[in-house]
Amino acid sequence: MAAKPSSSDHHSPPALPSSPTDLAAVRLYVQSSPLFPQLGLEFENLTDTVVAKWGHHVEILCEFLTLKSSSLDATEADRVYRYYLPTYLWCVVQIELHREHKIEKIKISGSGQLVSGALVIGLTAPQGCGKTTLAAALSFCLAKNKFKVANLSIDDVYLTGKEQEKLATESHPNNALLKFRGNAGTHDVKLAVDTLKKLKNSDGNSGNVKIPLPRYDKTARNGRGDRASVDQWPVVNNPVDVVLFEGWMLGFTPVGADEEIKKIHADLKSVDERLRRDGYDEVHSLIDDWLVIKVDDFAWVKQWRLQQEQASRVAGYDTLTDEQVADFVQRFMPAYDLYARRMYTDGPWRGRDGDASEKHNSVFTVQIDWNRRVV
């Protein structure tokens, strides 16, 4: 067993692991992550066997990120060992807790299989901060470790292009925040609820049921976006272990205080009403545990979105111009100002009141800086 880090070790950055098999260095480097305390791991339990498993996960994450695990630079090592790996370990703990809770109920079908619907983890984070890449990396690593995963985004259930145009021109013709996709009110909430319920109700007793996952094409209509055709939706077979459900406005709680809303943006009143009345409460009630990525400055969102659009443009996709990106992002800023700070303080919205015993309600919080590094 390696020596326990001293107090001086805590204040000096540990050396980068030379490879995932450098167990002593891996142990110290992962422990230096600001996320590590949330894992609740006791030092005495960090045996070489445990740390070797961490190294195995690092190899998989590097495979996904197309990085060479034996020659990571400081930024890459920070991302893999101190950000993605602890987040992955937390996800696995939540899946195992969910399984244990289901086993406690001992529901056995005629075929002798346990009924065990999917755990839904809500991943909420500002646009452009890398949440989709994180979700994909977690999904890849989970799948490599024999978990069945479904990835879904709140963006995947935006209204169709025609429905969005109708919302903007007929239902809210003078509302700048509902002119384009993004804010509460621009989603097909029923589609989200139906999809999540199918995934949560998936089990080993219903045969080989295929569950289609909605997808949205943000490059359609010259960057205005439209729902992808159903034949382009990926399909997962039940049972599913975990759903990674991500979105920029997941966890936002309706405020209902008109005067407070008007101080930020007059058009937010309709958005808040939509958030409160359009079924978003049911969406949130279907989320079991939460992964919250926090930032200090929401102005970063504009630059991050510009980076993404420019990369898509270079790749040959139809995208928004830089001016359109600035206009598009500006429509999200009032919601960040009204809801996100509250969520950071009070926690994500739980939606409808349900049986508290059904949920662990764990929240894993990740604070990142402008460079998307964990702090």
DOSE-700199 format. One record per residue (C-alpha): residue number from 1; residue in three letters; z, y, x. Coordinates in nm, 2 decimals. Each point is the difference from the previous one (the first is absolute). Example, Ala and Ser with C-alpha at 12.3 -4.5 7.8 and 13.67 -1.06 7.14 Angstrom:
{1 "ALA" {0.78 -0.45 1.23}}
{2 "SER" {-0.07 0.34 0.14}}
***
This chain:
{1 "MET" {0.00 0.00 0.00}}
{2 "ALA" {-0.09 0.34 0.14}}
{3 "ALA" {0.26 0.26 0.06}}
{4 "LYS" {0.07 0.24 -0.29}}
{5 "PRO" {-0.15 0.34 0.05}}
{6 "SER" {0.24 0.26 0.13}}
{7 "SER" {0.05 0.34 -0.14}}
{8 "SER" {-0.21 0.14 0.28}}
{9 "ASP" {-0.29 -0.23 -0.09}}
{10 "HIS" {0.01 0.15 -0.35}}
{11 "HIS" {-0.09 0.35 0.14}}
{12 "SER" {-0.27 -0.11 0.24}}
{13 "PRO" {-0.33 -0.15 -0.12}}
{14 "PRO" {-0.03 -0.37 0.09}}
{15 "ALA" {-0.29 -0.12 0.21}}
{16 "LEU" {-0.31 -0.12 -0.18}}
{17 "PRO" {-0.02 -0.37 -0.04}}
{18 "SER" {-0.26 -0.14 0.24}}
{19 "SER" {-0.10 -0.25 -0.26}}
{20 "PRO" {0.14 -0.15 -0.33}}
{21 "THR" {0.14 -0.28 0.22}}
{22 "ASP" {0.22 0.23 0.20}}
{23 "LEU" {0.30 -0.08 -0.23}}
{24 "ALA" {0.26 0.22 0.17}}
{25 "ALA" {-0.22 0.31 -0.01}}
{26 "VAL" {-0.12 -0.08 -0.35}}
{27 "ARG" {0.36 -0.03 -0.12}}
{28 "LEU" {0.10 0.34 0.14}}
{29 "TYR" {-0.32 0.18 -0.10}}
{30 "VAL" {0.01 -0.11 -0.37}}
{31 "GLN" {0.37 0.08 -0.01}}
{32 "SER" {-0.08 0.35 0.11}}
{33 "SER" {-0.20 0.06 -0.32}}
{34 "PRO" {0.15 0.25 -0.24}}
{35 "LEU" {-0.08 -0.26 -0.27}}
{36 "PHE" {0.20 -0.28 0.15}}
{37 "PRO" {0.34 0.09 -0.15}}
{38 "GLN" {-0.15 -0.04 -0.35}}
{39 "LEU" {-0.07 -0.37 0.08}}
{40 "GLY" {0.37 -0.08 0.01}}
{41 "LEU" {-0.04 -0.24 0.29}}
{42 "GLU" {0.30 -0.08 0.21}}
{43 "PHE" {-0.04 0.00 0.38}}
{44 "GLU" {0.16 -0.34 0.03}}
{45 "ASN" {-0.28 -0.15 -0.21}}
{46 "LEU" {-0.29 0.14 0.20}}
{47 "THR" {-0.05 -0.33 0.19}}
{48 "ASP" {-0.30 -0.07 0.22}}
{49 "THR" {-0.14 -0.21 -0.29}}
{50 "VAL" {0.02 0.30 -0.24}}
{51 "VAL" {-0.16 0.24 0.26}}
{52 "ALA" {-0.27 -0.25 0.08}}
{53 "LYS" {-0.09 0.01 -0.37}}
{54 "TRP" {-0.02 0.38 0.02}}
{55 "GLY" {-0.25 -0.05 0.29}}
{56 "HIS" {-0.21 -0.23 -0.22}}
{57 "HIS" {-0.01 0.27 -0.27}}
{58 "VAL" {-0.10 0.26 0.26}}
{59 "GLU" {-0.29 -0.21 0.11}}
{60 "ILE" {-0.12 -0.02 -0.36}}
{61 "LEU" {0.04 0.37 -0.06}}
{62 "CYS" {-0.19 0.07 0.32}}
{63 "GLU" {-0.28 -0.23 -0.11}}
{64 "PHE" {-0.03 0.20 -0.32}}
{65 "LEU" {0.00 0.33 0.18}}
{66 "THR" {-0.24 -0.13 0.27}}
{67 "LEU" {0.25 0.07 0.28}}
{68 "LYS" {0.07 -0.21 0.31}}
{69 "SER" {0.37 -0.09 -0.03}}
{70 "SER" {0.05 -0.02 0.38}}
{71 "SER" {-0.13 0.35 0.07}}
{72 "LEU" {0.13 0.23 -0.27}}
{73 "ASP" {0.05 0.36 0.09}}
{74 "ALA" {0.31 0.19 -0.11}}
{75 "THR" {-0.16 0.12 -0.33}}
{76 "GLU" {-0.13 -0.34 -0.09}}
{77 "ALA" {0.33 -0.18 0.09}}
{78 "ASP" {0.19 0.25 -0.20}}
{79 "ARG" {-0.22 -0.07 -0.30}}
{80 "VAL" {0.01 -0.38 0.02}}
{81 "TYR" {0.36 -0.07 0.12}}
{82 "ARG" {0.19 0.29 -0.14}}
{83 "TYR" {-0.18 0.07 -0.33}}
{84 "TYR" {-0.22 -0.29 -0.13}}
{85 "LEU" {0.22 -0.29 0.12}}
{86 "PRO" {0.33 0.13 -0.15}}
{87 "THR" {-0.18 0.08 -0.32}}
{88 "TYR" {-0.15 -0.35 -0.01}}
{89 "LEU" {0.34 -0.16 0.06}}
{90 "TRP" {0.15 0.20 -0.29}}
{91 "CYS" {-0.28 -0.12 -0.23}}
{92 "VAL" {0.07 -0.36 0.09}}
{93 "VAL" {0.37 0.04 -0.07}}
{94 "GLN" {-0.09 0.14 -0.35}}
{95 "ILE" {-0.23 -0.29 -0.07}}
{96 "GLU" {0.26 -0.25 0.10}}
{97 "LEU" {0.27 0.17 -0.22}}
{98 "HIS" {-0.24 0.00 -0.29}}
{99 "ARG" {-0.06 -0.37 0.04}}
{100 "GLU" {0.37 -0.07 0.02}}
{101 "HIS" {0.06 0.20 -0.32}}
{102 "LYS" {-0.27 -0.20 -0.18}}
{103 "ILE" {0.13 -0.33 0.13}}
{104 "GLU" {0.35 0.09 -0.14}}
{105 "LYS" {-0.15 -0.01 -0.35}}
{106 "ILE" {-0.15 -0.34 0.07}}
{107 "LYS" {-0.28 0.01 -0.24}}
{108 "ILE" {-0.19 -0.32 0.03}}
{109 "SER" {-0.33 -0.07 -0.17}}
{110 "GLY" {-0.13 -0.34 -0.12}}
{111 "SER" {-0.18 -0.03 0.33}}
{112 "GLY" {0.32 0.05 0.19}}
{113 "GLN" {-0.10 0.33 0.16}}
{114 "LEU" {0.23 0.30 0.02}}
{115 "VAL" {-0.10 0.31 -0.21}}
{116 "SER" {-0.01 0.28 0.25}}
{117 "GLY" {-0.20 0.31 -0.07}}
{118 "ALA" {-0.10 0.25 0.26}}
{119 "LEU" {0.22 0.26 0.16}}
{120 "VAL" {-0.14 0.35 -0.03}}
{121 "ILE" {0.07 0.24 0.28}}
{122 "GLY" {-0.09 0.36 -0.06}}
{123 "LEU" {-0.13 0.18 0.30}}
{124 "THR" {0.01 0.37 -0.05}}
{125 "ALA" {-0.13 0.25 0.26}}
{126 "PRO" {-0.20 0.32 0.02}}
{127 "GLN" {-0.37 -0.02 0.02}}
{128 "GLY" {-0.15 -0.05 0.34}}
{129 "CYS" {0.31 -0.12 0.17}}
{130 "GLY" {-0.12 -0.35 0.06}}
{131 "LYS" {0.15 -0.18 -0.30}}
{132 "THR" {-0.31 -0.20 -0.08}}
{133 "THR" {-0.03 -0.12 0.36}}
{134 "LEU" {0.36 -0.09 0.00}}
{135 "ALA" {-0.03 -0.19 -0.32}}
{136 "ALA" {-0.31 -0.19 0.13}}
{137 "ALA" {0.19 -0.08 0.32}}
{138 "LEU" {0.30 -0.13 -0.18}}
{139 "SER" {-0.23 -0.20 -0.23}}
{140 "PHE" {-0.18 -0.15 0.30}}
{141 "CYS" {0.32 -0.10 0.17}}
{142 "LEU" {0.16 -0.14 -0.32}}
{143 "ALA" {-0.31 -0.21 -0.07}}
{144 "LYS" {0.00 -0.13 0.36}}
{145 "ASN" {0.35 -0.12 -0.06}}
{146 "LYS" {-0.10 -0.19 -0.32}}
{147 "PHE" {0.10 0.26 -0.26}}
{148 "LYS" {-0.24 0.07 -0.29}}
{149 "VAL" {-0.05 0.37 -0.03}}
{150 "ALA" {-0.18 0.23 -0.24}}
{151 "ASN" {-0.08 0.36 0.10}}
{152 "LEU" {-0.02 0.27 -0.27}}
{153 "SER" {-0.01 0.38 0.01}}
{154 "ILE" {0.07 0.25 -0.28}}
{155 "ASP" {-0.34 0.14 0.11}}
{156 "ASP" {-0.16 -0.33 -0.11}}
{157 "VAL" {0.08 0.08 -0.36}}
{158 "TYR" {-0.14 0.36 -0.02}}
{159 "LEU" {-0.19 0.07 -0.31}}
{160 "THR" {-0.37 -0.07 0.02}}
{161 "GLY" {-0.22 0.30 0.10}}
{162 "LYS" {-0.10 0.06 -0.37}}
{163 "GLU" {0.36 -0.02 -0.12}}
{164 "GLN" {0.11 0.24 0.27}}
{165 "GLU" {-0.28 0.25 -0.10}}
{166 "LYS" {0.11 -0.03 -0.36}}
{167 "LEU" {0.36 0.06 0.09}}
{168 "ALA" {-0.09 0.31 0.20}}
{169 "THR" {-0.25 0.15 -0.24}}
{170 "GLU" {0.14 -0.10 -0.34}}
{171 "SER" {0.37 -0.08 0.02}}
{172 "HIS" {0.11 0.25 0.27}}
{173 "PRO" {-0.30 0.24 0.05}}
{174 "ASN" {0.21 0.27 0.17}}
{175 "ASN" {0.23 -0.22 0.21}}
{176 "ALA" {-0.09 0.02 0.37}}
{177 "LEU" {0.23 -0.29 0.09}}
{178 "LEU" {-0.18 -0.24 -0.24}}
{179 "LYS" {-0.35 0.10 0.08}}
{180 "PHE" {-0.04 -0.28 0.25}}
{181 "ARG" {0.17 -0.34 0.06}}
{182 "GLY" {0.35 -0.01 0.16}}
{183 "ASN" {0.28 0.13 -0.21}}
{184 "ALA" {0.19 -0.18 -0.28}}
{185 "GLY" {-0.23 -0.01 -0.30}}
{186 "THR" {-0.31 -0.11 0.20}}
{187 "HIS" {0.09 -0.37 0.01}}
{188 "ASP" {-0.08 -0.29 -0.24}}
{189 "VAL" {0.37 -0.09 -0.03}}
{190 "LYS" {-0.06 -0.29 -0.23}}
{191 "LEU" {-0.22 -0.16 0.27}}
{192 "ALA" {0.27 0.04 0.26}}
{193 "VAL" {0.27 -0.15 -0.23}}
{194 "ASP" {-0.22 -0.29 -0.11}}
{195 "THR" {-0.09 -0.08 0.36}}
{196 "LEU" {0.36 0.02 0.13}}
{197 "LYS" {0.13 -0.21 -0.29}}
{198 "LYS" {-0.26 -0.27 0.07}}
{199 "LEU" {0.11 -0.01 0.36}}
{200 "LYS" {0.37 0.00 -0.08}}
{201 "ASN" {-0.05 -0.27 -0.25}}
{202 "SER" {-0.20 -0.22 0.23}}
{203 "ASP" {0.16 -0.33 0.08}}
{204 "GLY" {-0.09 -0.36 0.10}}
{205 "ASN" {0.00 -0.13 -0.36}}
{206 "SER" {-0.31 0.17 -0.14}}
{207 "GLY" {-0.27 -0.17 0.19}}
{208 "ASN" {-0.23 0.17 0.24}}
{209 "VAL" {-0.01 0.34 -0.18}}
{210 "LYS" {-0.22 0.27 0.16}}
{211 "ILE" {0.13 0.36 -0.02}}
{212 "PRO" {-0.25 0.28 0.06}}
{213 "LEU" {0.13 0.30 0.19}}
{214 "PRO" {-0.16 0.34 -0.10}}
{215 "ARG" {-0.17 0.21 0.26}}
{216 "TYR" {-0.11 0.36 0.02}}
{217 "ASP" {-0.30 0.13 0.21}}
{218 "LYS" {0.10 0.34 0.13}}
{219 "THR" {-0.34 0.05 0.16}}
{220 "ALA" {-0.19 -0.03 -0.34}}
{221 "ARG" {-0.14 0.31 -0.17}}
{222 "ASN" {-0.02 0.19 0.33}}
{223 "GLY" {0.36 -0.05 0.08}}
{224 "ARG" {0.13 0.07 -0.35}}
{225 "GLY" {0.07 -0.37 -0.05}}
{226 "ASP" {-0.04 -0.26 -0.27}}
{227 "ARG" {0.14 -0.34 -0.09}}
{228 "ALA" {-0.17 -0.28 0.18}}
{229 "SER" {-0.19 -0.25 -0.22}}
{230 "VAL" {0.21 -0.30 -0.10}}
{231 "ASP" {-0.22 -0.24 0.20}}
{232 "GLN" {0.12 0.19 0.31}}
{233 "TRP" {0.37 -0.05 -0.07}}
{234 "PRO" {0.17 -0.25 0.22}}
{235 "VAL" {0.17 -0.29 -0.17}}
{236 "VAL" {0.33 -0.17 0.09}}
{237 "ASN" {0.11 -0.35 -0.11}}
{238 "ASN" {0.35 -0.05 -0.14}}
{239 "PRO" {0.27 -0.04 0.10}}
{240 "VAL" {0.04 0.32 0.20}}
{241 "ASP" {0.31 0.06 0.22}}
{242 "VAL" {-0.01 0.38 0.04}}
{243 "VAL" {-0.20 0.30 -0.13}}
{244 "LEU" {-0.03 0.30 0.23}}
{245 "PHE" {-0.06 0.28 -0.24}}
{246 "GLU" {-0.06 0.33 0.17}}
{247 "GLY" {-0.06 0.36 -0.11}}
{248 "TRP" {0.06 0.36 0.09}}
{249 "MET" {0.18 0.08 -0.33}}
{250 "LEU" {0.19 -0.32 -0.06}}
{251 "GLY" {0.37 0.06 -0.04}}
{252 "PHE" {-0.04 0.35 -0.14}}
{253 "THR" {0.24 0.07 -0.29}}
{254 "PRO" {-0.10 0.23 -0.28}}
{255 "VAL" {0.21 0.32 -0.01}}
{256 "GLY" {-0.04 0.13 -0.35}}
{257 "ALA" {0.14 0.34 0.09}}
{258 "ASP" {-0.28 0.24 -0.10}}
{259 "GLU" {0.14 0.31 0.18}}
{260 "GLU" {0.04 -0.19 0.32}}
{261 "ILE" {-0.35 -0.14 -0.03}}
{262 "LYS" {-0.16 0.34 -0.07}}
{263 "LYS" {0.16 0.14 0.32}}
{264 "ILE" {-0.22 -0.24 0.20}}
{265 "HIS" {-0.32 -0.01 -0.20}}
{266 "ALA" {-0.06 0.06 -0.37}}
{267 "ASP" {-0.24 -0.29 -0.03}}
{268 "LEU" {0.27 -0.24 0.11}}
{269 "LYS" {0.14 -0.01 -0.35}}
{270 "SER" {-0.28 -0.22 -0.13}}
{271 "VAL" {0.03 -0.22 0.31}}
{272 "ASP" {0.37 -0.04 -0.05}}
{273 "GLU" {-0.06 -0.08 -0.37}}
{274 "ARG" {-0.26 -0.26 0.09}}
{275 "LEU" {0.24 -0.15 0.26}}
{276 "ARG" {0.27 -0.03 -0.27}}
{277 "ARG" {-0.20 -0.11 -0.29}}
{278 "ASP" {-0.31 -0.19 0.12}}
{279 "GLY" {0.18 -0.33 0.09}}
{280 "TYR" {0.07 0.07 0.37}}
{281 "ASP" {0.36 -0.10 -0.08}}
{282 "GLU" {-0.11 -0.35 -0.07}}
{283 "VAL" {-0.20 -0.01 0.33}}
{284 "HIS" {0.31 0.10 0.19}}
{285 "SER" {0.22 -0.25 -0.18}}
{286 "LEU" {-0.22 -0.28 0.13}}
{287 "ILE" {0.07 0.10 0.36}}
{288 "ASP" {0.28 -0.20 0.16}}
{289 "ASP" {0.06 0.16 0.34}}
{290 "TRP" {-0.12 0.31 0.18}}
{291 "LEU" {-0.15 0.10 0.33}}
{292 "VAL" {0.02 0.38 0.03}}
{293 "ILE" {-0.19 0.18 0.27}}
{294 "LYS" {0.13 0.36 0.05}}
{295 "VAL" {-0.14 0.30 0.17}}
{296 "ASP" {0.15 0.34 0.07}}
{297 "ASP" {-0.31 0.21 -0.07}}
{298 "PHE" {-0.24 -0.07 -0.28}}
{299 "ALA" {-0.25 0.24 0.16}}
{300 "TRP" {-0.08 -0.29 0.23}}
{301 "VAL" {-0.18 -0.17 -0.29}}
{302 "LYS" {-0.29 0.23 0.01}}
{303 "GLN" {-0.07 -0.06 0.37}}
{304 "TRP" {0.05 -0.38 -0.04}}
{305 "ARG" {-0.25 0.00 -0.30}}
{306 "LEU" {-0.25 0.20 0.21}}
{307 "GLN" {0.03 -0.26 0.27}}
{308 "GLN" {-0.07 -0.28 -0.24}}
{309 "GLU" {-0.30 0.16 -0.17}}
{310 "GLN" {-0.15 0.09 0.33}}
{311 "ALA" {0.04 -0.36 0.12}}
{312 "SER" {-0.17 -0.12 -0.32}}
{313 "ARG" {-0.28 0.25 0.05}}
{314 "VAL" {-0.06 -0.12 0.36}}
{315 "ALA" {-0.01 -0.36 -0.14}}
{316 "GLY" {-0.29 0.11 -0.23}}
{317 "TYR" {0.19 0.03 -0.34}}
{318 "ASP" {-0.05 0.27 -0.25}}
{319 "THR" {0.31 0.21 0.02}}
{320 "LEU" {0.15 0.33 -0.10}}
{321 "THR" {-0.08 0.30 0.22}}
{322 "ASP" {0.29 0.16 0.19}}
{323 "GLU" {0.01 0.28 -0.26}}
{324 "GLN" {0.02 -0.25 -0.28}}
{325 "VAL" {0.27 -0.20 0.18}}
{326 "ALA" {0.21 0.32 0.03}}
{327 "ASP" {-0.05 0.07 -0.37}}
{328 "PHE" {0.07 -0.36 -0.10}}
{329 "VAL" {0.32 -0.03 0.20}}
{330 "GLN" {0.13 0.34 -0.13}}
{331 "ARG" {0.01 -0.16 -0.35}}
{332 "PHE" {0.27 -0.24 0.12}}
{333 "MET" {0.23 0.25 0.17}}
{334 "PRO" {0.18 0.11 -0.31}}
{335 "ALA" {0.10 -0.36 -0.08}}
{336 "TYR" {0.13 -0.05 0.35}}
{337 "ASP" {0.21 0.31 -0.03}}
{338 "LEU" {0.14 -0.10 -0.34}}
{339 "TYR" {0.05 -0.37 0.04}}
{340 "ALA" {-0.01 -0.13 0.36}}
{341 "ARG" {0.31 0.18 0.13}}
{342 "ARG" {0.19 -0.11 -0.30}}
{343 "MET" {-0.10 -0.36 0.06}}
{344 "TYR" {0.11 0.03 0.37}}
{345 "THR" {0.34 0.10 -0.12}}
{346 "ASP" {0.05 -0.20 -0.32}}
{347 "GLY" {-0.22 -0.30 0.07}}
{348 "PRO" {-0.31 -0.13 -0.18}}
{349 "TRP" {-0.03 0.00 -0.38}}
{350 "ARG" {0.10 -0.33 -0.15}}
{351 "GLY" {-0.18 0.06 -0.33}}
{352 "ARG" {0.14 -0.17 -0.31}}
{353 "ASP" {0.35 -0.13 0.01}}
{354 "GLY" {0.00 -0.37 0.05}}
{355 "ASP" {0.23 -0.28 0.10}}
{356 "ALA" {0.15 0.12 0.33}}
{357 "SER" {0.07 -0.36 0.10}}
{358 "GLU" {-0.37 -0.06 0.01}}
{359 "LYS" {-0.05 0.24 0.29}}
{360 "HIS" {0.14 0.04 0.35}}
{361 "ASN" {-0.12 0.36 0.00}}
{362 "SER" {-0.02 0.01 0.37}}
{363 "VAL" {-0.15 0.32 0.15}}
{364 "PHE" {-0.14 0.00 0.35}}
{365 "THR" {-0.05 0.35 0.13}}
{366 "VAL" {-0.24 0.09 0.28}}
{367 "GLN" {-0.01 0.36 0.14}}
{368 "ILE" {-0.32 0.08 0.19}}
{369 "ASP" {-0.12 0.31 0.19}}
{370 "TRP" {-0.34 0.17 0.02}}
{371 "ASN" {-0.13 -0.27 0.23}}
{372 "ARG" {0.11 -0.27 -0.25}}
{373 "ARG" {0.27 -0.12 0.24}}
{374 "VAL" {0.33 -0.12 -0.14}}
{375 "VAL" {0.29 0.24 0.08}}
***
